Amino acid sequence: MLLSLTKLEPCLVCIGLVLALGDSVEGAIHRRKDTKGSQWWENTIVYQIYPRSFKDSNNDGTGDLKGIESELDYFVDLGIETIWLSPIFKSPMKDFGYDISDFNDIDPIFGTMKDFKDLLQGVHERGMKLILDLVPNHSSDEHEWFKKSLRKEEPYTDYYTWRDPSGFDENGEPIPPNNWVSVFRFSMWQWEEKRQQFYLHQFVPGQPDLNYRNPAVQKEMENVIRFWLELGVDGFRQDAVAHIWEDDQFLDEPLSGKPNTNADDYAHYQHIYTTNLPETRDVLKNFFNVFKEVGEADGYPRVTMLEVWGDPAEQLKYYNCSNFPFNFGFLLLENLSDPTKILATIDNVLNSIPKELTKNWILGNHDRWRVSNRGLNDPLIDAFNILTLGLPGVTVTYYGEELGMTNNMNISFENTVDPSGCNCGSDLYLTEFCSRDPERTPMQWNNQVNAGFNNGAKPWLPINSNADELNVESQRYDSPSSHWNNYRIMANLKRSHPAFASGEAQTQLDGNVLAVARTSEVDPDSVFVILINFVNTDEEVDILGDFHSSKSEATVVLGTLGKNGHDIGDVLQLSSFVLRPFETVVLQY
């Protein structure tokens, strides 16, 4: 059971202040070299780790905290500033950690609380930040709160949303209260014989939705947030927050009219009563106040990032209750090879989100196919890593994107473990938006056993068959113009130049060539331009003068094709510049 921490808050504040000063609760020194800057996140590079898949230190087939700690210098070398861990809390793993049975403890599959504190200290000693995943919408059905709510034990009776059946069918079976369908298909309502009521679950049945109409529930979650922040965690990415609040009339949701869907599909409906309701933002604003309070108390500002799907106009509403909501513009594009759509996606954000608000750019995550499986020729993988690093604001990189890792499309239905994929059935499980296993396979470190993920135990998901050629070791040391090295160079540019740290962005499209220019008032005479050729032919560039008409030449500071194209240090005459097929260059002039 997770107890209310209200009476313990003064003690926790003391712990948080002690940690900030240097002493952990075990008495060891917690050395921090990370910044206290008030807005450290505004231009940071966030690297998302799916812990089950990153590094297995104890050879049990599943990645863990010690495995991540063993590779911390990897992030330093790559230029990463902030590490984000997908859920590591105690869980029965019905949805691989997004079903939490204890919000204040580490699941044994990942390690211990000491392992976590060691990892946190290692991150801070290297000047980086550590962010965790928070899942405030629901808990596991194995959480003590739910068990007591099921038994109607006060004060937990209304910690979850319970409803009577709308009636009974001809067999005497209870009928759900309405037509609401879960994100993972089928009814959003699960019958419980013990309580003779349905409970609401917007995801799998093992993830009952918390009832935020109950003030005690909100206080519980605020205490969870405070607990981890006062241990020294630098912030949270809050998952599935748009689902926090539902309309209390429980009306049927209207049909979406989308083709090729049926009554069991989430896409079959318009979710006007179950997502993005205004009261959701009231809850999140109260959470946001906790982040600010803890940061002000110890001098290390915390960040909260929200998973919110929608266009920039919809996302603007969430800037009042977080530092920023995630921008999924690139993720929503079915095909990334159309420069017109890429330009429109970028401009939509640049023109809709005011300058003073933090923008962010995301290519992939644990729920969507990898970039390399979305219509791109291999060299253009570099283009999108460079683009997201070169645009204003936060860059979020899903593990393996720096290598150009691909989906593992050879996972059989029998080996499928993702509940979403299992619900899609054997005919559809490998289609996009069904199984998420293909983009979650283990990190490819080298060409040794299990790609260096562990020492030989069967991994929880199969290693991709291309790991012998596509891995960290081969790209880091054997190929100067590899995906990994191009990522590293651009990450260092982002961190070291004012134009990328805080400057303005301009965009243009000339035929098949997309250009993004970055300028800064700090160094107005220095302009950086990212140029991407989206086609398999030479393309002449005739737009550079629009960015800095007084200059006649520029220097290449990054070229994705290396000596097969324009290499670092080449000086180009801007009046006669040709990009090679699928080439990306970054120029300074």
N, C-alpha and C positions, 0 to 999 in steps of 0.2 A: 504493500500500500504506500502511496505517496502522500505524506501528511501535508496539511497546510503549513506554510512556513511563516505565517504572519508574526507569531511571537518570537521567531528566531531571527528576524531581519536585522536587529542591531548587531547580533553576533556575526551574521554573514557580511555586514558592512565592514566589521573589523577585519574579517578574513580577507575581504577584497582589498582593503587598504594595506594590510600586511603584505599581500602578494605584490601589490604595486610597488611597495618599498623594497621588496627583494626577498622576503622569506615565504616559502610555501608552508602548508599546514604540517608537513612532515619535518620541517626545520631546515630543509636544504635551501640553498640560495637559488632564487628564481631570477636569473640575469636577463634583463631586457635590453636589446639594442634597437628595437623597433621605435618608430617615431611616435611622439605625442601630438603631432600636428592635428589641428582641429578638423581638417577636411582631408585626411590622408587617403581616403577612398576615391577621391574625385577623378583620378587618372590612373588608378591601380590596375594591375593585371591579375585577375582572379583565375586560378587553376582549379577546376572541379575534379575531385577524386571520387570515384565510386569505390569505396574501401574494399569490397569483396574482390575486386578485380585488379588492384594495383600491385601489391607485393605480399606474398605469403611467407611470413618469417618462420612459422613453426611446422610447415609442410603438412597442413591438414586439408589443403585444397581451397582454402578461402583466405583472401587477403585480410590483413589486420593492421593494428596501429603500429606495432613494432616494425612491420614491413615498410610502412610509410616513413617512420622515423629513420630507417636505414638509408633512405634515399633523399633526405632533406637537401643535401648538397647538390643534387640533380636540379632542384628548383632554383638554387642560387645561380648555378651555371647557365641555366636557361633564361634567367632574367625575371622569374616569377616573384611577385611581391606579396601575394595573398593566396593562401590555400583554403579551399572550401571542401569540407567533407560531407558527402551524402550521409544519411542517418547512421549513427553508431550506437544509439540508445538500446536498452534492453527490449527485446522483441521476439515474438514467436515466429517472425519472418514469413508470415502469410503473404505480405507484399514487400519482402526483403528490406525490412527496417522502417518502412513508412507506417507500420502498425506497431505503435510503441506501448509496451506494457509497464514501463517505468521511465518517466521523463528525466529522472535524476540519477541514472546509472548507465554504465557501459555494458553492452551485451558481451557475454563471455566469448562469443565467436570472434570478436575484434580485440579482446584483451581485458584489462582491468582499469580501474580509475587511476592507479599509479602509472600504467602505460600511457594513459591519456595525458596526465600531467607531465610526464617525461617528454612526450611529443610536443606539447604546448611550450615547454621550456626550450626545446630544441629549435622550434620555429622562431621564438622571440630572440634567442641568442644569435640567430642569423639575420635579424632585422626584418623578419617577415611577420605577417599576421595570419591568424587562424580563425576561420568562420565555420560554424556548424549549421546543419539543417534543423529547422524547427518545423514540426507538423502540428499546428494549433487546431486544425479543423476536426481532428478525430483522435481517438486512442485505439489501442488494441482491445478486442473483447476479452482479453486476459488481464487487463488492467484491473486493479482492486476497485477503482471507481465504478467500473462497469459491473463487476460482480455484485457490488453492494446495491447499485441501482437496480439490477435485475431482481434483487430480493426486497426492494423498496425500503432499504435501510437509510434512515435520515443521517446526514443531510444530502445523501447521494441520489435520492429518488428521481430527481429531475436534472441530474447531471447530463443526461442524454435525451434525445427527442423520441418520446414514446407516443403511439397513437393506437386507438382502437381500430379494429377492422371496419371496412365500409359495409360489410355484410359477409355472408357465407355462401359458397357455391352448392350445387346439387349434391356434392359428396360431403358437405359439412365442413369443407376447408375454408379458413379465413381468407377474405379478399383484401388486398392491400388498400390503404386509404386513398390512393390516387394513382395516376399513371406515371409518376416520376421514375426515371430509369437511371441507373448508376453509370458512372464514367466507364466502367468495365463491362457494361451490358447487363441486361436483366433488371428486375425491379430494384428500386432503391430501398425497399422495405423488407426486413427479415422478421419472421414470426418467432416469438419466444413463448413456448408452452408454459414455462414457469410463471411468467408475468401475465400471460394471456393478452399480450399486446405486440404490435410491430415496433421495431426500432429503425431509425433512419440511418442509412449508410450511403454516402455519395460515391464510395469506392467499393472495395470488396466487403462481404458481410462481416469479416473479421475486423473491420475498421468502423465501429459505430461513431457517428457524428456527435461531438460535444454540443451541449445546449447553452449557447452564450446569452440566452435570455435570463439565465440564472447568474446573478452577480458573483456567486461563489465560484463558478467555473472560471470566469474571467480572472478572479483573484488567484486561483490556482495556477493559471498559465502565466500570469505576471510573476509569480514566485518562481516558477520554472526558469523563466528568462533571467531573472535576477540571480538565481543560483549559479548558472553557468557564466554569466558575465562577471560575477564577482570572483569566480575562479581564475579569471584572466582571459577568457574567450573574447575575441575582438568583434564579434557580431554574429548575426544569423542571416541565413537565407530562409525566408518563411515560405513553406510549401503550400500550394493549393488554397491560398487565403481567400480567393473569390468565393469559395464554398462555405465560408464560416456561418453565414446567416441565411435562413429560408423564410419565405413568406408564411405568416401564421394562419392564413386562411386555407392553406393546403389545397389550392385549386389545381386541376389538371393543367399541365403545360401544353401549349399549342403545338401543332405539328410544324416541322421545319420545311416540309416539301422537298427535301433533298432526295435525289434519286438513289436507287440501289441501297435503300435502308429499310429496316422493318421495325416493328413495335418493340423489339428487344434492344435496339441500337440507340446509343446516346445521341448520335447525330440525327435521329428521327424527330427530335423535338427542339423547340426554342426554349432555352432554359431561363425564362424570365422570372421564375419564382424561386430559383435555387442558386443563382450565381450573380455576383457583382451588385448586390443590393446595398443601398446607402448605409445601412446599419453595420455592414462589414467594416467599413472604414472608421466607424466610431470605435469599434473594438480594437482595430489596429492602431488607432491613435493613442489609446491607453497603453498599449504595448510600447509604442514609440517613446512615450514619456519615460518608461523604465530604462530604455537604452540611453536616453539623454541624462537621466539622473545618475546612473552608474558611471558614465563617462565623466561627468562633472565632478563626481566624488573622488576619483583616483587620477584624473588628468589624462587618461587614455580614452579618447572618444571611441564609441562603438558604432557599428554600422548595421542597419537592417535593410535587406534587399527582399523584394516581394516577387513571388511567381504570380504574375497576372497576365492573362492572355487578352489581347485586344489592340485596337489601333492607338496611336499616340494620344488622340483626343480622350479616349477612355482611360488611358494610363495616367494622364495629367491629374485625375482625381485622386490618385494614390500617392502623389508627392507630398500631400499634407499629412500622411500617416506613415511615412518611411523616408529613408534617404533617397531611394529610387525604386521603382518597379522595373522588372526585367523587360527589355525590348526584344520581342521575338520576331521582328520583321523578317530577318533572314531565314529563320526556322520555318516560317509560314510559306515561303516560296517553294513551290514544287520542283522547280528547276533553276539552278543557280547560274546557268550559262547564258542568260539573256541580259546583256548590259543595260537595256532600257529599264527592265524591272529592278535591277540592282540600283540604278540611279534613282528611280522613283522611291524605292524603299529608304535610301539614305536621305534624300531630300525631305521626305515626309517627316522624318525624325528631326532633322536640322531646322525645319521651318515650323514645326509644331511645338517643340520643347524649348521653352525660353532659355536664353544663354546661362542664366544663373542656376539652372537646375542641372543635375548630373545626368548625362546621357550614358548609354551603355549599349554594347554590341555583342550578340551571342550567335554562334554558328551551330552549336550542337549541344546536346545534353543526354542524359540517361533515358529519355523518353522518345527520342527522335533518331532517325537514321543518321549515320555519320555523313559529313560533308562529301566525302569521296564517293558516296553512293547516291548522290543527288544530281546526276547529269553533268559532272565535271570531268574534263580531261585532266590528267594527273598534274601538269604544271599549274593549273588554276587553283589547286589546293593551296599553294603558296600565296596566290593572289588574295584569297580570302583571309588567310591568317594575317597577311600584311595589311589588308584593308581594315580589319577589325582592330588591329593594333594601331593603325594610323589615324583612325577617326577620333573625334573628341570624346573624352570620357573614359568609362570603364570598359576593359576588354575581358570577356569571360571565355575561357578555353576549357573544353572538355578533354579529359585525359586522353592522350594519344593523337589529338588533332595536330600537335606539333610534328608528328611523324607522318601524317596522312594515313593513319590507321583506317581500315575498311571494316564494314560489317562482315561478320562471319555468317554467310548465308548457307552454310552446310550443317547447321544444327537440325537434327531430326525432330519430328514432333514428339517422339518418345523421350528425347533429351530436353525438351522445352520445359522451363520451370516458371517462366513469367505467367502470372494468373491472367493477364490480358491476352496473351498468346494462346493459353489453354482454352479460354472462353471462345476464341475465334474458330477453333476446330482445326482438324488436320489439313483441310483444303486451303485455308486462308491464313494460317498462323504466321507465315513468313511475308505476308503483304505488309506494306507500311501501315503504321498505326495499330497493328495487332501485337505480335510478340516484340518485346523490347530486348530480348536476349541478344540479337545480333550485334547491337551497339554496346553491349556490356561485357564482352569477352575480355580475358586477361590482357594486361599491358604486355607489350612485346619488347623485352629488354635486350635479348641477344638471340643467337641461333643455337643455344644449348637446349637441354631438356626443358620442356614446357616454356620455352622462350624466356627462361630466366625468372619466370613468375615464382617458382618454388623449386624444390629439389627432387621432384618426380612424382609426388602424390597427384592423383587425378584432380584436376581443377574443377571448380563448381560449374563452369561452363567450358566447352572445348576451346583450345587454343586455335586461332585462325591459321589456316594452312599456309598463308603467305609470310608467317613470322620469320622464317629462315632468311628471307631477303629484306623484309620490312621490319626493322627493329632499331632500338636506340643506339646500340653499339655500332652498327654499320653506318648509320647516318651521322652520328656524333663525331666519329673519328676517321671514317673512310671516304667521306664525300663532302668537300667544302661547300658545294651548292645544294646540299640536301634540304629536305623540308625542315629538319631540325635546326640546321645552321642558319637558314633563311629566317626562321622564326626568332632565333636567338639574336641575330643582328637587328631585326626590326624591334624586338622588345627593348634592346639597349638604346635604340634611337628614341623610342617613346619615353624612356625614363630620363634621358640626358639632355634633350633639347626643348627649350621653352615653346617652340612652335607646336610640338606634340603635347606638351604638358598642359598648356592653357590657351593655346592660340585659336584663331578662327579657322574655319574650314570652308572651302569653295569647291564646287563640283562642276564638271562639264563632261559631255559625251560628244565625241567626234566619230561618227560611224560606229566602228566596233571597239573603239578605244575609250575607256573610262579614265577620267583624271580627277584626282582629289588633291587640292593644294592646301597646305597648312602654313599659316603666317602668325607672327607674334609681335605685339607692341614692344616686347622686351628686346627683340632683335629684328627690327623691321626690314633690314636689308637682306635677311636670309629667308629664302622660300624653299620649302620641301614640296615636291610633287610626286604623287604615286600615279603611275601609268600602267594600265592593264589592257593587254590585247586579248580579246575574247575569242579570236578565230585562228584557224590554222593557216594563215597567210601573213606575209609581211604587211604591215600597216604603217603608213606615213602619219606622223604626228604633226599637227598644225594648230595647236591650241595653247602652247606654252606662253606665247607672248601676252596672252590675256591675263596671265597671273603676274607677270613682271616684265613689262615691255622694254625696260631699259637694258636688260641683260641679253647677251648674244650666245652664251654658252653655259653649260651646267655640268656638274660632276656626278657620276653615278656613285651612290653610297650603298646601293643594294641592287643586285640583278639576279633574278631567279634561275637563269640558265647558265650562269657562270661564264666560262670561256666560250660556250656555244652561243652566247648572246652578248650582252653588254655587261662587262665585269666591273667590279668595284674599282674606282679610281679613274675609269675612262672619262675623258672630257668630250662632251658632245656639243656640236654646233646646232643650236636650236632651230636654225632655218632649214636643216636637212636631216631630220632625225626619223629613223625607221625602226619600229618595234618588230622583233622576230615573232613567229607564231607562238601564241599562248604565253608570251613573255610578260613579266612584270618587272618594272624598274622603279627605284626611288631615286629622284634627282634632288640635288641641292644647288640652288643658284641665286 
